[in-house]
Amino acid sequence: MGHTCDRTVDDWRDRLIALSHSLHSEPEIAFAEHASAAKLAAFLADAGFKVREGVCDLPTALTAEYGTGELTIGLCAEYDALPGIGHACGHNIIGASSVGAAIALAAVADRYEFRVKLLGTPAEESGGGKQLMLAGGAFDDVTVAMMVHPGPADLAGAADSTQACSRFEVTYRGRPAHAAAAPWHGVNAADAAVVAQVAVGLLRQQTPPGCRIAGFVRSGGEKTNIIPESCVLEYEVRTPVAEQLAELRRRVHDCFEAGALATGASVEFRRTEPDYLDLRNDPWLIERYAEHLPDFGRVAVRSAEGVRAASTDMGNVSQVVPSIHPTVRITGVEAMPHTREFAAAAVTPAADEALVHAAKLLARVGVDLARDPQRRAAYVDLHRRRP
């Protein structure tokens, strides 16, 4: 039946590629993906899905459902872009490939008595749309969840993962003064940031392997002759697993507290989005995906330790719902995501081929599950027992 799904994707191929290119030509950043979400909603409605827009109180989130049954196969579609460099993470490919897989699975859903649910998940690049949809109940009826991310290599290992990530804003407040006439009357908020950044730099030597700290000063003064009264920084900490996140965040916060103590400024912290948790690929589902790769001339790059690079809110989903998040290679592309070169590559013929392959691969995994009575029953039972 995988081949039946292949034929369905082929029937929709030109329209799916057109959808990908349309998303790419009109990039929209987190929580502002109004046109992108509308394009997916219209596409899926035309394909016979029951579409709901603005779910979970998120104007650019959507769900599209087809079929009935205890087993619900979820496909996550992303469509947000990056500021300034557009679809440099290839979310146009993700959105279109998940739509293609959902349509292909709908073609056999009645025969095998399962449901297909596509979840349009906004704000993956920043904002944690999937975590907000998890909390809002959008995944409550989903038995398994799947998506594919484009990249320079095929990755499909059970140990492959991503980093947990926590992002926050730091605001120092001091007191302005004339920098020449009476600087001693001021409390320099920008100096507090300098002290903190030096402390963070020294802390990096003491962090465990795989941990990352990054940030920038968003605002730190207006004129050279005014002691800065405020300074705002945005920072993130990343760890290999979620269990390490709170401790590293605490140590980095201490560095910012040191800046306040040294200068007399006050400091405030604000979490800017939900934490992103590390990805946990479901072993059986990812093995089925990997088994189908040779049919498309693909071989997964495997790592004994697993790949832990970047972060995704699909990690949050994977810690609640059995999930996979493999990477599909755009042939000939060496550029990494989040670059202008990768954005340009995301609408090439090789990217279109990756889109079509990804849709077929996801659909095949869904059919494998639907046709395996023992495995299907196990996942349905796991869903029933989910907290």
C-alpha positions as CSV (number, residue, x, y, z in Angstrom):
1,M,0.0,0.0,0.0
2,G,3.0,2.3,0.3
3,H,3.0,2.4,-3.5
4,T,-0.7,3.5,-3.5
5,C,0.4,6.4,-1.4
6,D,3.2,7.1,-3.8
7,R,0.8,7.3,-6.6
8,T,-1.4,9.8,-4.7
9,V,1.6,12.0,-4.0
10,D,2.5,11.8,-7.7
11,D,-1.0,12.9,-8.6
12,W,-0.7,15.9,-6.4
13,R,3.0,16.5,-7.1
14,D,2.7,19.7,-9.2
15,R,0.2,21.3,-6.8
16,L,2.4,20.4,-3.8
17,I,5.5,21.9,-5.4
18,A,3.4,25.0,-6.3
19,L,2.4,25.2,-2.6
20,S,6.0,25.0,-1.5
21,H,7.1,27.7,-3.9
22,S,4.2,29.9,-2.9
23,L,5.1,29.6,0.8
24,H,8.7,30.4,0.0
25,S,7.8,33.5,-2.1
26,E,5.8,35.0,0.8
27,P,7.8,34.4,4.0
28,E,6.2,35.2,7.3
29,I,7.8,35.1,10.7
30,A,6.5,33.6,13.9
31,F,2.8,34.1,14.7
32,A,2.4,36.3,11.6
33,E,2.0,33.4,9.1
34,H,-1.5,34.5,8.1
35,A,-1.2,34.0,4.4
36,S,0.8,30.8,4.8
37,A,-1.8,29.2,7.1
38,A,-4.6,30.3,4.8
39,K,-2.8,28.6,1.9
40,L,-2.6,25.3,3.8
41,A,-6.2,25.6,5.0
42,A,-7.5,26.1,1.5
43,F,-5.4,23.4,0.0
44,L,-6.5,20.8,2.6
45,A,-10.2,21.8,2.3
46,D,-10.0,21.2,-1.4
47,A,-8.6,17.8,-0.7
48,G,-11.6,16.9,1.4
49,F,-10.3,17.5,4.9
50,K,-12.3,19.1,7.7
51,V,-10.3,22.2,8.5
52,R,-10.3,24.3,11.6
53,E,-8.4,27.6,11.7
54,G,-7.2,29.6,14.7
55,V,-7.1,26.6,17.0
56,C,-5.7,26.8,20.5
57,D,-6.3,30.6,20.5
58,L,-3.4,30.9,18.0
59,P,-4.6,32.8,14.9
60,T,-2.1,31.1,12.6
61,A,-2.5,27.5,13.9
62,L,-4.8,25.0,12.2
63,T,-5.9,21.4,12.1
64,A,-7.2,19.3,9.2
65,E,-8.8,15.9,9.8
66,Y,-10.0,13.0,7.7
67,G,-11.3,9.6,8.5
68,T,-12.4,7.7,11.7
69,G,-10.9,5.1,14.0
70,E,-8.9,4.7,17.2
71,L,-5.6,5.2,15.5
72,T,-4.9,8.9,14.6
73,I,-1.8,9.6,12.5
74,G,-0.6,13.2,13.0
75,L,1.5,15.2,10.5
76,C,3.1,18.4,11.7
77,A,3.3,21.2,9.2
78,E,5.6,24.2,9.8
79,Y,5.5,27.3,7.7
80,D,7.1,30.2,9.6
81,A,10.2,31.9,8.2
82,L,13.2,33.6,9.6
83,P,13.5,37.4,9.9
84,G,15.6,38.8,7.0
85,I,16.5,35.6,5.3
86,G,13.1,34.0,4.6
87,H,12.7,30.2,4.4
88,A,16.3,29.5,5.3
89,C,15.2,26.5,7.3
90,G,13.1,25.1,4.5
91,H,9.8,25.3,6.3
92,N,8.1,25.7,2.9
93,I,9.2,22.1,2.2
94,I,8.1,20.9,5.6
95,G,4.6,22.4,5.2
96,A,4.1,21.0,1.7
97,S,5.5,17.6,2.4
98,S,3.3,17.1,5.5
99,V,0.3,18.2,3.5
100,G,1.3,15.7,0.8
101,A,1.7,12.9,3.3
102,A,-1.7,13.7,4.9
103,I,-3.5,13.6,1.5
104,A,-1.8,10.3,0.6
105,L,-2.8,8.7,3.9
106,A,-6.3,10.0,3.5
107,A,-6.5,8.0,0.3
108,V,-6.3,4.7,2.3
109,A,-7.7,5.9,5.7
110,D,-11.2,4.5,5.1
111,R,-9.8,1.1,4.0
112,Y,-7.7,0.7,7.1
113,E,-10.0,2.6,9.5
114,F,-7.7,5.3,10.8
115,R,-7.8,9.0,11.1
116,V,-5.4,11.5,9.6
117,K,-4.8,14.8,11.4
118,L,-2.6,17.5,10.0
119,L,-1.5,20.1,12.5
120,G,-0.4,23.5,11.2
121,T,2.1,24.5,13.8
122,P,3.2,28.2,13.8
123,A,6.3,29.8,15.3
124,E,8.8,26.9,15.3
125,E,11.7,29.3,14.9
126,S,10.8,31.2,18.0
127,G,7.7,31.0,20.1
128,G,7.2,27.3,20.6
129,G,3.9,26.9,18.7
130,K,3.9,23.1,19.1
131,Q,4.2,23.4,22.9
132,L,1.3,25.9,22.9
133,M,-0.7,23.5,20.9
134,L,0.2,20.7,23.2
135,A,-1.0,22.7,26.1
136,G,-4.1,23.7,24.2
137,G,-5.1,20.0,23.6
138,A,-4.5,19.9,19.8
139,F,-2.4,16.7,20.2
140,D,-4.7,15.0,22.7
141,D,-6.3,12.7,20.0
142,V,-3.0,12.1,18.1
143,T,-1.6,8.6,18.5
144,V,1.7,9.2,16.7
145,A,3.2,12.4,15.1
146,M,5.5,12.8,12.2
147,M,7.3,15.4,10.1
148,V,10.5,15.7,8.0
149,H,13.0,18.5,8.0
150,P,15.1,19.3,4.9
151,G,18.9,19.5,5.3
152,P,22.2,18.7,3.6
153,A,22.1,15.0,4.6
154,D,19.6,12.3,5.2
155,L,19.3,11.5,9.0
156,A,17.1,8.8,10.3
157,G,18.7,7.3,13.4
158,A,16.8,6.4,16.6
159,A,19.5,8.2,18.6
160,D,19.5,11.3,16.5
161,S,18.3,14.2,18.6
162,T,18.3,17.9,19.1
163,Q,19.3,20.2,22.0
164,A,17.0,21.4,24.7
165,C,16.8,25.2,24.6
166,S,15.6,28.0,26.9
167,R,15.4,31.6,25.8
168,F,15.1,34.7,28.0
169,E,15.4,38.4,28.1
170,V,17.5,40.3,30.6
171,T,16.8,43.9,31.4
172,Y,19.2,46.1,33.5
173,R,18.0,49.4,34.9
174,G,20.4,52.0,36.1
175,R,20.3,55.8,36.4
176,P,21.2,58.3,33.6
177,A,23.8,61.1,34.1
178,H,25.9,63.4,32.0
179,A,28.9,61.3,31.0
180,A,31.3,64.3,31.1
181,A,29.9,66.6,33.7
182,A,28.8,64.2,36.4
183,P,29.2,60.5,35.5
184,W,29.5,59.6,39.2
185,H,25.8,60.3,39.6
186,G,24.8,57.6,37.1
187,V,24.4,53.9,37.3
188,N,25.6,52.4,34.1
189,A,23.2,49.6,32.9
190,A,25.5,48.9,29.9
191,D,28.4,48.3,32.2
192,A,26.3,45.7,34.0
193,A,25.9,43.9,30.7
194,V,29.7,44.0,30.1
195,V,30.4,42.4,33.5
196,A,27.8,39.7,32.8
197,Q,29.1,38.9,29.4
198,V,32.6,38.5,30.7
199,A,31.3,36.2,33.4
200,V,29.3,34.2,30.8
201,G,32.4,33.9,28.7
202,L,34.4,32.5,31.6
203,L,31.6,30.1,32.5
204,R,31.7,28.4,29.1
205,Q,34.9,26.6,30.1
206,Q,33.0,25.0,33.0
207,T,29.9,23.8,31.2
208,P,29.4,20.1,30.4
209,P,30.0,18.8,26.8
210,G,27.3,19.8,24.3
211,C,26.1,22.8,26.2
212,R,25.8,26.2,24.4
213,I,25.2,29.8,25.5
214,A,24.5,32.5,23.1
215,G,23.0,36.0,23.1
216,F,23.2,39.6,22.0
217,V,22.6,43.1,23.3
218,R,19.3,44.4,21.9
219,S,19.7,47.9,23.3
220,G,22.3,49.5,25.4
221,G,22.2,53.3,25.3
222,E,21.3,56.3,23.2
223,K,24.2,58.7,23.1
224,T,27.8,58.7,24.2
225,N,27.3,61.6,26.6
226,I,24.6,59.9,28.5
227,I,25.3,57.1,31.0
228,P,22.9,54.4,29.8
229,E,20.0,53.9,32.2
230,S,18.8,50.7,30.6
231,C,20.2,47.7,28.7
232,V,18.3,44.8,27.3
233,L,19.9,41.5,26.2
234,E,18.4,38.4,24.7
235,Y,20.1,35.1,25.6
236,E,19.6,31.4,25.2
237,V,21.1,28.3,26.8
238,R,21.1,24.8,25.2
239,T,21.8,21.5,26.7
240,P,21.9,17.9,25.3
241,V,18.9,16.9,27.4
242,A,16.1,18.8,29.1
243,E,17.1,17.6,32.5
244,Q,20.3,19.8,32.3
245,L,18.5,22.9,31.2
246,A,17.4,24.4,34.6
247,E,20.9,24.2,36.1
248,L,22.7,25.8,33.2
249,R,20.0,28.6,33.1
250,R,20.6,29.2,36.8
251,R,24.3,29.5,36.4
252,V,23.9,32.0,33.5
253,H,21.4,34.0,35.5
254,D,24.0,34.2,38.3
255,C,26.3,35.8,35.8
256,F,23.7,38.5,35.1
257,E,23.1,39.0,38.8
258,A,26.9,39.6,39.1
259,G,26.6,42.4,36.6
260,A,23.9,44.0,38.7
261,L,25.8,43.6,41.9
262,A,29.0,45.1,40.5
263,T,27.4,48.2,39.1
264,G,24.4,48.8,41.3
265,A,21.9,48.3,38.5
266,S,18.8,46.3,39.0
267,V,18.2,43.2,36.8
268,E,15.0,41.5,35.6
269,F,14.5,38.2,33.7
270,R,11.7,37.3,31.4
271,R,11.2,34.0,29.6
272,T,10.4,34.9,26.0
273,E,9.0,31.5,24.9
274,P,8.4,28.0,26.2
275,D,11.4,25.8,26.6
276,Y,12.2,23.5,23.7
277,L,12.9,20.0,24.8
278,D,15.3,17.5,23.3
279,L,13.9,15.3,20.5
280,R,13.2,11.6,21.1
281,N,12.6,9.7,17.8
282,D,10.4,6.7,18.3
283,P,12.6,3.7,17.5
284,W,10.0,1.6,15.6
285,L,8.7,4.5,13.5
286,I,12.1,5.8,12.6
287,E,13.3,2.3,11.6
288,R,10.3,2.0,9.3
289,Y,11.2,5.4,7.7
290,A,14.9,4.3,7.3
291,E,13.9,1.0,5.7
292,H,12.1,2.9,2.9
293,L,15.0,5.3,2.1
294,P,16.7,3.0,-0.5
295,D,13.6,3.0,-2.7
296,F,14.4,6.7,-3.2
297,G,18.1,6.3,-3.7
298,R,18.8,7.6,-0.2
299,V,21.1,6.3,2.6
300,A,20.8,7.8,6.1
301,V,24.0,9.1,7.7
302,R,24.1,7.4,11.1
303,S,25.9,8.5,14.2
304,A,26.6,6.3,17.2
305,E,26.1,9.2,19.6
306,G,23.2,10.7,17.6
307,V,23.1,14.1,16.2
308,R,22.4,16.9,18.7
309,A,22.3,20.1,16.8
310,A,19.8,23.0,16.8
311,S,16.6,22.8,18.7
312,T,12.9,22.3,17.7
313,D,9.6,22.3,19.5
314,M,8.9,19.0,17.9
315,G,11.1,17.8,20.8
316,N,8.3,18.8,23.1
317,V,5.8,16.8,21.1
318,S,8.1,13.8,21.0
319,Q,8.2,13.6,24.8
320,V,4.4,13.2,24.9
321,V,3.5,11.6,21.7
322,P,5.5,8.8,19.9
323,S,7.1,10.9,17.1
324,I,9.8,11.1,14.4
325,H,11.6,14.1,12.9
326,P,14.1,12.8,10.4
327,T,16.0,15.0,7.9
328,V,15.7,14.7,4.2
329,R,18.6,15.6,2.0
330,I,18.4,18.3,-0.6
331,T,20.8,16.7,-3.1
332,G,23.9,18.8,-3.9
333,V,23.3,21.3,-1.1
334,E,26.2,21.8,1.3
335,A,25.0,25.0,3.0
336,M,23.5,24.6,6.5
337,P,20.0,25.8,7.4
338,H,19.7,29.4,8.6
339,T,21.8,30.8,5.7
340,R,20.9,32.7,2.6
341,E,22.3,29.9,0.5
342,F,20.0,27.3,2.1
343,A,17.0,29.6,1.6
344,A,17.9,29.8,-2.1
345,A,18.3,26.0,-2.3
346,A,14.8,25.5,-0.8
347,V,13.1,26.1,-4.1
348,T,15.4,24.3,-6.5
349,P,14.4,21.1,-8.4
350,A,16.4,19.1,-5.8
351,A,14.3,20.7,-3.0
352,D,11.1,19.8,-5.0
353,E,12.4,16.2,-5.2
354,A,13.1,16.1,-1.5
355,L,9.6,17.4,-0.8
356,V,8.0,14.6,-2.9
357,H,10.2,11.9,-1.3
358,A,9.5,13.2,2.2
359,A,5.7,13.1,1.6
360,K,5.9,9.5,0.3
361,L,8.2,8.4,3.1
362,L,5.9,9.7,5.8
363,A,2.9,8.2,4.1
364,R,4.6,4.8,3.9
365,V,5.4,4.9,7.6
366,G,1.8,5.7,8.4
367,V,0.6,2.8,6.2
368,D,3.1,0.4,7.8
369,L,1.7,1.3,11.2
370,A,-2.0,1.0,10.1
371,R,-1.3,-2.5,8.6
372,D,0.6,-3.9,11.6
373,P,-2.1,-5.1,14.0
374,Q,0.3,-5.8,16.9
375,R,2.2,-2.5,16.6
376,R,-1.0,-0.5,16.0
377,A,-2.7,-2.0,19.1
378,A,0.4,-1.1,21.2
379,Y,0.4,2.5,20.1
380,V,-3.3,2.9,20.6
381,D,-3.0,1.4,24.1
382,L,-0.1,3.7,24.9
383,H,-2.3,6.6,23.8
384,R,-5.1,5.5,26.1
385,R,-2.7,5.4,29.0
386,R,-1.2,8.8,28.2
387,P,-1.3,11.1,31.3
